[in-house]
């Protein structure tokens, strides 16, 4: 399936909202893709499906998914009660290139500057092929939210740059947390410890807390 990338936010939002009410089975058929039996070992499959259908171009580059218009795509699986089912992955944490890092040029800031949120049913009791897509919204963080995201990022990166990765817990960060991200315990990446020695550690990712995405839901889907 070869979909041309959207050239405006309006075009992207129109495409996304045309999908509202369709099931994942409908989308898989539309994209000529095989629906997995579960998402247990295909966690990013829904996002990749939507990227294909909506015309995303960035793939795994450190840029927003829709490069021409600077918009990132984030799916938002919801429980039966309409709450975020889980934290939302943003991007990987830089662990082996720690020079000249700044919030302004960070991958996190670029990813969250403008986001197309696509809610979908995420209740485990509902078969994957029957889960529906919801109504998409375009979102940008307000000044106070952007300021807190910056503080969270700086707190995490302060410890990482000092080689204090073991001091970072999932409790740190009001909106943005750091968690291990790897296929298994053998998926290791280089970084440095407090003594400046090179070590291997599990990759880490930046994630938005469910409490944060819950605020987005309450504001936009009241």
N, C-alpha and C positions, 0 to 999 in steps of 0.2 A: 504494500500500500504506500503510495507516494503522494502525500498531501503537501501542497505549497504552504510555506510559513505565513502566518497572519501578518499583515502590514500595519495594523493598528490595534489598539486595545479594544475598540468597539467590535472589530471583526472577530477577535479572539473570544470576547465575552459572548457574542452572538453564537459562535460555534459551540462554546461550552454549554450554553443554556439550551441549545437544541438537543443536548444529550440528556437533560433532566427527565427523569421518569423511565429511562431505558435501563435494562438490566445489564449485568456484566456479560451475560450470554449474548445479548443483543450487540454489545460493543465488540466482543470477540469475533462474532460473525461479520460485523461491519469491517473489521480490520483484517479479516481472514487469518486469525490467529487461534491457536488451540487453547481453550480454557483449562488451567491446571485444576487438579482435583482439590487442592487446598493451597493456601498461601504460606503454609508452614516452611516450605523450602523454596518459595517463590515470592518473597516478601515485597519486592519492588515491581511485581508484575503489573498491578493495576496502574501504577504511575506510568510505566512504560507503555501500556496500552493507550492511556489517555494522551501521552506525548505523541504517539503515532497518529492517532485520530485527529488531534488538534494542530499538528504540524510543527512540533518543537524541533529545534535544530542543534541544541548545545551538546546533547549526549552527556558525556561525563566531564565536559570542560568546566573550568571554574568560572562559569558565566551563567546568567539566567537562562532558563530553558528556551525561551523565545527571544533569541538574540537580537532580532531586528527591532523589537519594541521594549526590550529590557524587562520582561516579565517572567517570574519563576512560577512553576506549577507545583502545587502541593495538594495531595489528596488528604481527606480528613474523615477517616472511618469513625462512625458514630455507633454508640450502643443503642439498644431498643428505646431507651429513655431520651435519646438525642444528645448525649454527652460524648466528648472525645473518648475514644476507646483506648488510646495510647499516646505516648509522646510523639512528636513529629520530628523526623530526621531533617536536619538542615544541610549539613555538609561534613566532610572530614576535618579533623583537627590537624593543623600543620605541626608535625613532631620532629621533622628532620631538616627543616629550612626555617630557622628562627631569627633570621637577620632582617632588619628594617621592616618589622611587622607594625602595622597600624590599623586602627579600626576603620579608617576611611578607605583603605585599600583591601580590607579583609574580605574573604569569600563570604562570610556570614552577612556582612552588610550588603554586598551585592545581591545575594540571594533573597534577602528580606526587604529590599527597597520597594519592590512592587510584586505582589503575589496574587496569582489566581488560585483561590481556594475552591476545591471541588469536593463537597461532602458526599459520602456514600454510606450505605448501610454496612455495618461491620459486626453485627450480632453473630456470634459463632453458631447459634442455633439455626441460622438461616443459610440454606445451601448457597454456595458461592455463585452459582449460575442465576440465582433468583435475587441477588442483591441489587438494589436500585441506586442509580446516580441521582444526586440532589441538584439544587439550583446553585450554580457557581457565582462567586463574587470576586471582584477585584479589590485589593486591600493594600494600604500602605501604613506603616506604623506612625502614629501621631508623635509629636515632639517628646512628650514625657515617656512614651513607650520606647522610642528610639534611644533616648538617653539611658534608660534602664538596661536595654539590650547591650549598649556600649559598655556600661559598668560591669555587667556580667561577663562579657567577652574579655575585658581587661583583667578582671580578677582571675579568670581561668588562665589566660596567657601569661600573666605574671608568674604563676606557679610553674607553668610549663617551661618558660624561658630560664627559670632558675633551677631546672632539673628536679622540681618537686612534684612530679606527676603523681606520686603515691599519696600526696596530701589532698588531691582533688577527690571529693566525694560527690555522689549524686544529689546531696542536699545543698550544695553550693549553687548560687545563681538564682535570682528571683524568677526569671523567665527562661533563661538559657542554661542548660546543664550539659556536662560532659560525661559521656558513658563509653565503655569499651564497644568497639564495632569491628567484628572479625568473623569470618566464616567458622573458625574454630580456634583452639588454643595454639595451633601451629602457624596461624596467620600473624606474623610478627613484622614490626617495622622498626627502623633504627631511630634512636633519640639519644639524649645525654642525661646523665644523672647529676646530682648536686656537686659532685667532684669534677664534672666536666668530662667524665669518661663515656665513651660510646656504649650503649646497651641496646638490647632488643626488647620491645614491649608490644603489647596488643595495640592495634590501631584504635583510635578514639574518634568519636563523632560528636558534633554539636546537635543538641535536641531541644525543641521547645516543649515546655511542660504542658500537660493537659489542662492545667488551670489557666494557662495563658490562652490556648486556643479556645477554651470555654468562653473567655471574655469576647473573643471575636464572634463566636456563635451568638452569644446573648445580645451583642450590639447589632448584628446584621440580620439575624433571623428571628427577631422578637415577634 
